[in-house]
Amino acid sequence: MSATQQFSPVAKLEQKTVVDLILKGKRVDERGPLDYRPLTIMLGTVEKANGSAYVYLGKTKVLAGIKVETGTPFPDTPDEGILTVNSEFVPLASPTFEAGPPNENSIELARVVDRGIRESKAIDLKKLCIDPGKKVFMVFVDVYVLDHDGNLIDAAAMAALGALVSAKMRAFEVHNGELKYKDEKIPLPMLNYPVPTTSVKIDGTIVLDPCLEEEQVMSCRLTVTTDKDDKVCAMQKGGLGVFTPDEVKQIVSTSISKSRDLREKILSKVK
């Protein structure tokens, strides 16, 4: 995740095997350099949440849940609802995950997911205002990493998007600043659908959607989030290596193309 990565020790022989395969245009799981692992997404898996999604990206498993509550708006955005993204690395997901407060990797994951949603204007936050300056709806996105086999950012962001598009909140109306709920439920006011893809550099070669073994030998990582109009709305670099301008252009082009397919798959699950 961050420059200070959380990995269990990998034998030098295993590292060499991963790198040697990459240099031959192959990968440890028999994919090509720009092949994405199989994606499975299930919506509405948590009954008590307003929305939820379970994502399997290869062997990586992430669960995201949505909770909608009322609260006080921020002073600088009195007429907008509030979006909050949190992530938790469940200890059973990896030998390197420990119980306790969020570490820098968990914090980075939440921030990258948040940035993609926020910068793409995915939610019309103004429609979540109840009484300007006094009361708004707050959307909490909680991400749980259940099994870590690489590329947590993509899996977490797609789980968050799936949870958001499947979420339902009680319909409401406001009279003289007073909130009154209706019996029916309505979807969140979604405007955009951000999807990231992550590429890493291994001994000079760019590969898409790294598994854990590949992340352990990468020099750097670049996540590119694009919206429904193919516009880049967020980027995040990790690792101590560097990308050339041409490599960045290649990664962005790949992200735009692949995110279309991923977005279509996520939205096709919405009932």
Secondary structure as UniProt FT lines:
FT   HELIX           12..23
FT   TURN            24..25
FT   TURN            28..29
FT   TURN            33..34
FT   STRAND          39..43
FT   TURN            47..48
FT   STRAND          51..57
FT   TURN            58..59
FT   STRAND          60..71
FT   TURN            75..76
FT   TURN            78..79
FT   STRAND          82..89
FT   HELIX           91..93
FT   TURN            95..96
FT   HELIX           104..119
FT   TURN            120..121
FT   HELIX           125..128
FT   STRAND          129..131
FT   TURN            132..134
FT   STRAND          135..147
FT   HELIX           152..166
FT   STRAND          168..175
FT   TURN            176..177
FT   STRAND          178..187
FT   STRAND          195..202
FT   TURN            203..204
FT   STRAND          205..208
FT   HELIX           212..215
FT   TURN            216..217
FT   STRAND          220..226
FT   TURN            228..229
FT   STRAND          232..239
FT   HELIX           245..267
FT   TURN            268..269
//
